[in-house]
Amino acid sequence: MPRQPIIQMLRDADRGRLIADMQDGVSKIVDAIENARGSGTGELTLKIKIKSKSEGTYTIVPSLTVKVPEAPRAEMITFLDETSGELVRRDPRQPDLPAVVEADFRNGQGRASDDQ
């Protein structure tokens, strides 16, 4: 009995949208990995259910799942301020150095006179 090639079945599935959706899924996965500087793993899963409606009649139901990797989040170090009970960015056990506090206050822009 002659059989239809599977690639033709995939081209015809979902009125021709399945192949386009698969390509779109691959593009999203690759874009996400590139945006994460080459890290992460994506997954494209294609399932095809074939069931008989009656003798000699079949229904083909494709399903496509795309898992796009999420960008990794940067870690942040915090310290417990025992006085307030809050997590803070600066270690409360470290003494304040006036020049460092001034530079931090100015967002890293020291005064020209500090360099001399």
C-alpha positions as CSV (number, residue, x, y, z in Angstrom):
1,M,0.0,0.0,0.0
2,P,1.5,3.4,-0.9
3,R,2.2,5.6,2.1
4,Q,2.3,9.4,2.2
5,P,5.8,10.7,3.3
6,I,5.7,12.0,6.9
7,I,7.1,15.4,5.7
8,Q,4.1,15.9,3.5
9,M,1.8,15.1,6.5
10,L,3.6,17.7,8.5
11,R,3.3,20.3,5.8
12,D,-0.4,19.7,5.6
13,A,-1.0,19.5,9.3
14,D,-3.0,22.3,11.0
15,R,-3.8,23.8,7.5
16,G,-0.1,24.3,6.9
17,R,0.6,26.3,10.1
18,L,2.5,23.5,11.9
19,I,5.8,23.9,10.0
20,A,5.6,27.7,10.4
21,D,5.0,27.3,14.2
22,M,7.9,24.9,14.5
23,Q,10.2,27.4,12.7
24,D,8.9,30.2,14.9
25,G,9.6,28.1,18.0
26,V,13.1,27.3,16.9
27,S,13.7,31.0,16.3
28,K,12.5,32.0,19.7
29,I,14.7,29.4,21.4
30,V,17.8,30.5,19.5
31,D,17.1,34.2,20.1
32,A,16.7,33.5,23.9
33,I,19.9,31.6,24.0
34,E,21.8,34.3,22.1
35,N,20.3,37.0,24.4
36,A,21.6,35.0,27.4
37,R,25.1,35.0,25.8
38,G,25.0,31.4,24.7
39,S,23.6,29.8,27.9
40,G,20.4,27.9,28.3
41,T,18.6,25.1,26.7
42,G,15.3,25.2,24.8
43,E,13.0,22.4,23.7
44,L,10.6,21.8,20.9
45,T,8.3,18.8,21.3
46,L,6.1,17.6,18.5
47,K,3.4,15.0,19.2
48,I,1.2,13.5,16.6
49,K,-1.9,11.6,17.6
50,I,-3.4,9.4,15.0
51,K,-6.8,7.9,15.7
52,S,-9.4,6.1,13.7
53,K,-12.8,7.7,13.2
54,S,-14.1,4.7,11.3
55,E,-12.7,2.0,9.1
56,G,-10.4,3.7,6.6
57,T,-10.8,7.2,8.1
58,Y,-8.2,8.7,10.4
59,T,-7.8,11.9,12.3
60,I,-4.3,13.4,12.7
61,V,-4.0,15.8,15.7
62,P,-0.6,17.5,16.0
63,S,0.5,19.3,19.2
64,L,3.6,21.4,19.5
65,T,5.2,22.6,22.7
66,V,8.0,25.1,22.8
67,K,10.0,25.7,25.9
68,V,12.1,28.9,25.6
69,P,14.9,29.2,28.1
70,E,14.7,32.1,30.6
71,A,17.6,34.5,30.9
72,P,19.7,33.8,34.0
73,R,19.3,36.3,36.8
74,A,22.4,37.9,38.4
75,E,23.0,37.1,42.0
76,M,23.0,39.8,44.6
77,I,24.8,39.8,47.9
78,T,23.0,41.3,50.9
79,F,23.8,41.6,54.6
80,L,21.5,41.4,57.5
81,D,21.3,44.7,59.4
82,E,20.8,43.5,63.0
83,T,19.5,46.9,64.1
84,S,16.7,47.2,61.5
85,G,16.3,43.5,60.7
86,E,16.4,44.3,57.0
87,L,18.7,43.0,54.2
88,V,21.0,45.7,53.0
89,R,23.5,46.0,50.2
90,R,26.4,47.4,52.4
91,D,27.9,45.3,55.1
92,P,26.9,47.0,58.4
93,R,29.9,45.5,60.1
94,Q,32.3,47.4,57.9
95,P,33.3,50.9,59.1
96,D,32.4,53.9,56.9
97,L,35.3,55.5,55.2
98,P,34.5,59.1,54.4
99,A,36.1,59.1,50.9
100,V,34.2,55.9,50.0
101,V,30.9,57.2,51.4
102,E,31.4,60.4,49.4
103,A,32.2,58.5,46.2
104,D,29.3,56.1,46.7
105,F,27.0,59.1,47.3
106,R,28.2,60.7,44.1
107,N,27.6,57.4,42.3
108,G,31.2,56.7,41.8
109,Q,32.2,60.2,40.6
110,G,34.9,61.4,42.9
111,R,36.0,65.1,43.1
112,A,39.1,66.1,41.2
113,S,40.6,67.4,44.5
114,D,40.4,63.9,46.0
115,D,42.8,62.5,43.4
116,Q,45.6,64.9,44.5
